[in-house]
């Protein structure tokens, strides 16, 4: 495979060497300046050539590395060469202006939170797709779900477009790819491909690669795997709703009820075979008719030798049928924008703005917030996802069939440009029914907030009210807040706080809760 360029400060050599060793043990070749530059060679020329020829760029971020002008140049060169950048954050730092643009919006590997083992694991997973090795002769089959089009629209041209997409994404020769089958509902395409190509597709899907959305691929499963990958969320699901496809409905019915049906049939069969059979009077037959024994002998019995063991008792007790708990099946729905609206980075009007949608735009809806007031969507022709108010769209289906994504699987866009909230503490009011939360005020420079009216902090709170733990996302403009929080819940109240700036949310910081 091509090498992975590692940019770092020499003050962090010990941890850099540990990461490099972990990558090399995983079969990922690395390029580090002190190992790869030969004596007498031009440092600048070697660096430029290494970055230009590398497959991915890893930045080990610390206070020392962001202060290095050489590191700044390496980061800028990597972006100029369109290299994918992966950041391992050793400590929370404020990014200097020279590299803020290049690193803003990237997902960082949070070393202080994860520790070395998990950080290395995440880095290896992220870099695996950049391995360029000879494809195995073994073939696998991938099932790709394309939602939003009918099977009649999946023309030869669309099929060629899909194969070209897979070829370009995984660096696989198109001659090694073949569409084996296409089924209806949402369009399910089964593509034969080398095993390594299938692995790369799976890795890209788990990493929520936005390129899948360009041809409306929303789910992916390698045939033989138990789970589909929800590409938009990077999560694994066992089932996806297939509309009115009779095969999937029948299959779902059998999957849920086959065992109770079999048990019922066996029970009925046993009862019927043990019912007393009425005897009938024998009628003399004509001489030309062969004699037939038409009475059932009393001692004749039917024994269930296979289904019932010698130790089973079938008289006074009955064994209840096993209770099957079906996993919930969530839907992906369609919708239309009813009026011009804002699509935000979270489920609420004060979350950061992402897109503006015009009336009539078609949407694909993937989930909802816990209050069923906002839904997580992708606009037709838009690459990313965002949240819209349910009252401003026409939903083709029942909102109750959508999965709750916030709080939960959905992750806010994090920012590491500005510091997280500092010195967070709490205190109870005299009546014990409220809690006050305090933190140090931090004033962002002009131009670093979305608008003059934007909230400065976001708090995600789970508080006890009337014996129930309830969730609420609260935006705050000051450096303190008082909220209701009573005693009497089975689970403890808790919460986190973020600093809000125009690139994302700095945090989260756990709130040290004072119990009632």
C-alpha positions in Angstrom: 0.0 0.0 0.0 1.0 3.6 -0.2 2.6 5.2 2.9 0.8 7.3 5.5 2.5 10.6 6.2 2.8 11.5 10.0 3.2 15.1 10.9 4.3 15.8 14.5 6.5 17.7 17.0 9.7 16.2 18.2 8.6 16.9 21.7 5.9 14.2 21.2 8.3 11.5 19.9 7.4 8.9 22.5 3.7 8.8 21.7 4.3 9.3 18.0 6.5 6.2 17.9 3.8 4.2 19.7 1.2 5.2 17.1 3.6 4.4 14.2 4.3 1.0 15.7 0.6 0.2 16.1 0.0 1.2 12.4 2.8 -0.9 11.2 1.7 -3.9 13.1 -1.7 -3.5 11.4 0.0 -3.6 8.0 -0.1 0.2 7.4 3.1 1.6 6.1 4.1 5.0 7.6 6.4 7.8 6.5 8.2 9.7 9.3 10.9 12.3 8.5 13.7 11.1 10.7 13.2 7.5 9.5 12.7 8.2 5.8 14.9 11.2 4.9 18.4 10.0 3.9 21.5 11.9 5.0 22.4 14.7 2.5 18.9 14.9 0.9 17.0 18.1 0.8 14.5 18.2 3.7 12.0 20.4 1.8 12.1 18.3 -1.4 11.7 15.0 0.6 8.8 16.4 2.5 7.0 17.8 -0.6 7.5 14.5 -2.5 6.4 12.4 0.5 3.2 14.4 1.0 2.5 14.4 -2.7 2.9 10.6 -2.9 1.2 9.6 0.4 -2.2 8.1 0.6 -3.3 9.9 3.7 -2.0 12.5 6.2 -2.0 12.0 10.0 -1.5 15.1 12.2 -0.5 14.4 15.9 -1.9 17.6 17.4 -0.5 19.1 20.6 0.6 22.5 22.0 4.1 21.8 20.6 3.0 20.7 17.1 0.7 23.6 16.5 3.5 26.0 17.4 5.8 24.4 14.7 6.0 26.4 11.4 7.2 23.2 9.7 4.0 21.4 10.8 1.9 24.3 9.4 3.6 23.9 6.0 3.0 20.2 6.0 -0.7 20.6 6.8 -1.2 23.2 4.1 0.8 21.0 1.6 -1.5 18.1 2.4 -4.6 20.1 1.7 -3.2 21.4 -1.6 -2.5 17.8 -2.6 -6.1 16.9 -1.7 -4.9 14.3 0.8 -7.4 13.0 3.5 -6.3 14.4 6.9 -6.8 12.6 10.2 -6.1 14.3 13.4 -5.1 12.7 16.7 -5.6 15.3 19.4 -3.2 14.8 22.3 -4.5 17.8 24.2 -7.1 20.5 23.8 -5.5 23.5 22.1 -6.5 26.6 20.2 -5.7 26.3 16.6 -3.5 29.1 15.1 -5.0 31.1 12.3 -2.5 29.7 9.8 -4.1 26.2 9.9 -7.5 26.9 11.3 -9.2 26.7 7.9 -7.5 23.4 7.0 -8.5 21.7 10.2 -11.9 23.3 10.9 -14.8 20.8 10.7 -12.6 17.7 10.8 -13.5 14.8 13.2 -10.6 14.5 15.7 -9.5 11.4 17.6 -9.8 12.5 21.2 -6.8 10.9 22.9 -7.4 12.4 26.4 -10.9 10.8 26.4 -10.1 7.5 24.6 -6.6 6.6 25.7 -4.0 5.1 23.5 -5.5 1.7 22.7 -8.9 3.0 21.5 -7.3 6.0 19.7 -5.0 3.7 17.8 -7.9 1.4 17.0 -9.9 4.4 15.6 -6.9 5.6 13.6 -6.3 2.1 12.1 -10.0 1.8 11.1 -9.9 5.2 9.4 -6.7 4.5 7.5 -7.5 0.9 6.3 -9.5 2.1 3.3 -6.4 3.8 2.0 -4.5 0.5 1.6 -3.8 -0.3 -2.0 -3.1 -3.9 -2.2 -3.7 -6.6 -4.8 -7.3 -7.8 -4.6 -7.9 -11.4 -3.4 -9.2 -14.0 -5.8 -12.0 -14.7 -3.3 -15.3 -13.0 -4.2 -17.9 -11.6 -1.9 -21.3 -10.1 -2.7 -22.5 -6.7 -1.4 -26.1 -5.7 -1.1 -26.6 -2.0 -1.7 -30.0 -0.4 -1.0 -30.9 2.6 -3.2 -33.9 4.4 -1.8 -36.0 7.0 -3.6 -36.2 5.3 -7.0 -38.4 2.5 -8.5 -36.8 -0.6 -9.9 -38.1 0.5 -13.4 -35.9 3.6 -13.1 -32.8 1.5 -12.4 -31.8 1.4 -16.0 -28.6 0.0 -17.6 -27.2 3.5 -17.4 -27.8 3.7 -13.7 -26.3 0.2 -13.2 -23.2 1.3 -15.1 -23.1 4.5 -12.9 -23.2 2.3 -9.7 -20.3 0.0 -10.9 -18.2 3.1 -11.8 -18.9 4.5 -8.4 -17.7 1.4 -6.6 -14.7 1.1 -8.9 -13.6 4.7 -8.2 -14.3 4.5 -4.5 -12.3 1.3 -3.8 -9.7 1.5 -6.6 -11.0 -1.7 -8.1 -10.9 -2.6 -11.8 -14.5 -2.4 -13.1 -14.0 -5.8 -14.8 -13.9 -7.4 -11.3 -17.4 -6.0 -10.5 -20.7 -7.6 -11.7 -24.3 -7.0 -10.8 -25.7 -10.4 -9.9 -29.3 -9.5 -9.0 -31.7 -6.6 -8.5 -34.9 -6.8 -6.4 -37.7 -4.3 -5.9 -39.1 -2.4 -2.9 -36.4 0.1 -2.5 -33.9 -1.0 -5.2 -31.7 -3.7 -3.8 -28.6 -4.3 -5.9 -26.4 -7.4 -5.4 -22.9 -6.9 -6.7 -20.2 -9.5 -7.0 -16.7 -8.1 -6.1 -13.4 -9.1 -4.6 -13.4 -9.7 -0.9 -11.0 -6.8 -0.3 -13.3 -4.4 -2.2 -16.3 -5.5 -0.1 -14.2 -4.8 3.0 -13.3 -1.3 1.8 -17.0 -0.6 1.0 -18.0 -1.7 4.4 -15.3 0.5 6.1 -16.3 3.6 4.0 -20.0 3.0 5.0 -19.2 2.7 8.7 -17.3 5.9 8.4 -20.4 7.6 7.0 -18.7 8.5 3.7 -20.8 11.2 2.1 -20.0 10.0 -1.4 -22.6 7.2 -1.1 -25.4 9.9 -1.0 -24.5 11.1 -4.5 -26.2 8.0 -6.0 -28.7 7.6 -3.1 -27.2 4.5 -1.4 -28.5 4.5 2.2 -27.8 1.0 3.4 -25.1 -1.6 2.7 -24.7 -5.2 3.7 -22.1 -7.7 2.8 -24.0 -10.9 2.0 -23.4 -13.3 4.9 -23.3 -10.5 7.5 -26.2 -10.3 9.9 -26.5 -6.5 9.9 -27.1 -3.7 7.4 -25.0 -0.5 7.8 -27.0 2.7 8.0 -24.5 4.8 6.0 -25.9 8.1 7.1 -25.4 7.2 10.8 -22.6 4.7 10.6 -24.6 2.3 12.7 -25.6 -1.4 12.3 -29.3 -2.4 12.0 -30.7 -5.9 11.6 -33.8 -5.0 9.6 -34.8 -2.2 7.2 -38.3 -1.6 6.1 -39.0 -2.7 2.5 -42.3 -0.9 1.8 -45.0 -3.2 0.5 -42.7 -5.9 -0.9 -44.7 -9.1 -0.3 -41.7 -11.3 0.0 -40.3 -9.2 2.9 -43.7 -9.0 4.6 -44.2 -12.8 4.3 -40.6 -13.4 5.5 -41.1 -11.1 8.5 -44.3 -12.9 9.3 -42.6 -16.3 9.2 -39.7 -15.0 11.2 -41.9 -13.8 14.0 -44.5 -16.5 14.2 -43.0 -19.7 12.8 -42.1 -21.2 16.2 -45.6 -20.5 17.8 -47.3 -21.9 14.6 -45.2 -25.1 14.8 -45.9 -25.6 18.5 -49.7 -25.0 17.9 -49.7 -27.6 15.0 -48.0 -30.2 17.2 -50.4 -29.6 20.1 -53.4 -29.9 17.8 -52.0 -33.0 16.2 -51.4 -34.6 19.5 -55.0 -33.9 20.8 -56.6 -35.2 17.6 -54.6 -38.4 17.6 -55.6 -39.1 21.2 -59.4 -38.5 20.8 -61.5 -41.6 21.3 -62.8 -42.9 17.9 -66.5 -44.0 18.0 -67.0 -47.6 17.1 -69.4 -48.5 14.3 -71.5 -51.6 13.7 -70.0 -53.9 11.1 -72.2 -54.3 8.0 -72.0 -57.6 6.1 -70.5 -57.3 2.7 -71.3 -59.0 -0.4 -69.3 -62.2 -1.1 -67.5 -60.6 -4.0 -66.2 -57.8 -1.7 -62.9 -58.3 0.2 -63.4 -58.1 4.0 -62.2 -54.9 5.6 -61.6 -54.4 9.4 -63.6 -51.2 10.1 -63.4 -51.1 13.9 -60.7 -49.5 15.8 -59.1 -51.7 18.4 -59.2 -50.2 21.9 -55.6 -51.0 22.6 -54.4 -49.1 19.5 -52.5 -45.9 20.4 -50.4 -43.3 18.8 -47.1 -42.5 20.4 -45.1 -39.2 19.7 -41.7 -40.9 19.9 -39.7 -38.1 18.3 -41.4 -35.0 19.7 -42.0 -36.2 23.2 -39.4 -37.8 25.5 -40.0 -40.5 28.0 -39.7 -37.9 30.9 -42.4 -35.6 29.5 -45.8 -35.5 31.1 -48.7 -34.5 28.9 -51.7 -34.8 31.3 -52.0 -32.3 34.0 -49.5 -29.6 33.1 -48.8 -27.6 30.0 -45.6 -25.8 28.9 -46.2 -22.2 27.9 -45.1 -21.2 24.4 -41.9 -19.2 24.4 -42.5 -15.4 24.3 -40.7 -13.9 21.3 -39.6 -10.3 21.6 -39.5 -8.7 18.2 -36.9 -6.0 17.6 -38.4 -2.7 16.6 -38.3 -2.1 12.9 -38.0 1.6 12.0 -38.9 3.3 8.7 -37.1 5.6 6.4 -39.7 8.0 5.0 -40.1 10.5 2.3 -41.3 14.1 2.7 -41.7 17.5 0.9 -40.9 20.9 2.2 -44.1 22.8 2.7 -42.5 26.3 3.1 -39.1 27.8 2.9 -37.2 26.7 6.0 -33.8 26.4 7.7 -32.2 23.0 8.1 -29.9 23.0 11.2 -27.1 21.0 12.7 -29.4 19.9 15.5 -33.1 19.5 16.4 -34.0 23.1 17.3 -34.1 26.7 16.1 -31.0 27.7 18.0 -28.7 25.0 16.6 -26.2 26.1 14.0 -27.6 26.7 10.6 -26.6 24.3 7.7 -28.9 24.7 4.7 -31.9 26.6 3.5 -34.6 24.5 1.8 -37.2 25.9 -0.6 -40.8 24.9 -0.9 -41.4 21.6 -2.8 -37.9 20.1 -2.2 -38.1 16.4 -1.7 -36.6 15.0 1.5 -35.5 11.6 2.8 -36.3 11.3 6.5 -34.1 9.0 8.6 -35.1 9.7 12.2 -36.4 12.2 14.8 -35.7 13.8 18.1 -37.0 12.4 21.4 -40.0 14.8 21.4 -41.0 14.0 17.8 -40.9 17.7 16.9 -37.8 17.7 14.6 -36.7 15.1 12.0 -33.3 14.2 10.6 -33.3 14.6 6.8 -31.4 14.7 3.6 -32.5 17.1 0.8 -32.6 15.8 -2.7 -29.3 17.0 -4.3 -27.7 17.9 -1.0 -24.7 15.9 0.4 -25.1 16.4 4.1 -27.9 15.8 6.6 -29.6 18.2 8.9 -32.7 18.7 11.1 -36.0 20.4 10.1 -39.1 21.2 12.1 -41.8 18.6 11.5 -44.5 21.3 11.2 -42.8 22.8 8.1 -42.8 19.6 5.9 -45.4 17.1 4.6 -44.4 13.7 5.8 -45.3 10.6 3.8 -45.9 8.3 6.7 -46.2 8.2 10.5 -43.6 10.0 12.6 -44.0 7.3 15.3 -42.3 4.8 12.9 -39.0 6.9 12.9 -36.1 6.0 15.1 -35.1 8.5 17.9 -31.7 9.7 17.0 -31.3 12.6 19.4 -30.3 12.2 22.1 -28.6 9.0 21.1 -26.9 8.0 17.9 -26.7 11.5 16.3 -23.5 13.3 17.1 -23.2 17.1 17.0 -20.4 18.6 14.9 -17.6 19.1 17.4 -15.1 22.0 17.2 -11.6 22.0 18.7 -10.7 25.6 17.7 -11.7 27.2 21.0 -11.5 25.9 24.5 -14.2 23.9 26.2 -16.2 25.5 29.1 -14.0 25.7 32.2 -14.6 25.4 36.0 -18.1 24.0 35.8 -19.8 23.6 39.1 -23.3 23.3 40.6 -25.3 24.2 43.8 -28.7 23.4 45.1 -31.4 26.0 45.9 -32.7 26.2 49.4 -35.9 24.3 48.6 -33.9 21.4 47.0 -36.1 21.4 43.9 -33.7 23.3 41.6 -30.1 23.3 40.7 -27.9 26.2 39.7 -25.1 25.5 37.1 -22.1 27.9 36.8 -19.1 28.1 34.5 -16.4 30.6 33.5 -17.4 33.1 30.9 -15.5 33.0 27.6 -15.8 35.8 25.1 -15.3 34.7 21.5 -13.7 37.2 19.1 -15.8 39.0 16.5 -16.5 36.8 13.5 -16.3 33.5 15.5 -20.0 33.3 16.3 -22.7 32.6 13.8 -24.7 35.8 14.4 -24.9 38.5 17.1 -28.0 36.8 18.5 -26.5 33.3 18.6 -26.5 31.5 22.0 -23.0 31.1 23.5 -23.5 27.7 25.3 -25.5 24.5 24.8 -26.5 22.3 27.7 -27.8 18.8 27.2 -29.7 18.0 30.4 -31.4 14.9 31.9 -33.4 16.1 34.9 -36.0 14.6 37.3 -39.5 16.0 37.1 -42.6 14.3 38.6 -40.6 11.1 39.1 -39.5 10.8 35.5 -36.1 11.5 34.0 -36.6 14.0 31.1 -34.2 15.3 28.4 -33.9 18.9 27.2 -31.4 20.8 25.1 -31.0 24.3 26.5 -29.2 27.2 24.9 -27.8 29.9 27.2 -26.5 33.4 26.5 -25.0 33.9 30.1 -22.6 32.0 32.2 -25.1 30.4 34.6 -28.6 28.8 34.6 -31.1 27.6 37.2 -33.3 24.6 36.3 -35.9 22.4 38.0 -34.5 19.0 39.2 -36.4 17.1 41.9 -35.7 13.9 43.9 -37.5 10.7 43.2 -36.2 9.3 39.9 -34.7 5.8 39.6 -31.8 7.1 37.6 -29.5 10.1 38.5 -29.8 13.4 36.8 -26.9 14.5 34.7 -25.8 16.8 31.9 -23.0 18.2 29.7 -22.1 21.6 28.4 -20.6 22.9 25.1 -19.2 26.2 24.0 -21.0 27.3 20.8 -19.0 28.8 17.9 -19.7 29.0 14.2 -17.7 25.9 13.3 -19.3 23.6 15.8 -19.6 22.8 19.5 -16.5 22.7 21.8 -17.0 20.0 24.4 -18.8 18.1 25.9 -17.8 18.8 29.5 -19.5 16.7 32.2 -21.5 18.8 34.7 -20.7 17.7 38.3 -24.2 17.2 39.6 -25.3 18.1 43.1 -27.9 15.6 44.1 -31.1 16.7 45.9 
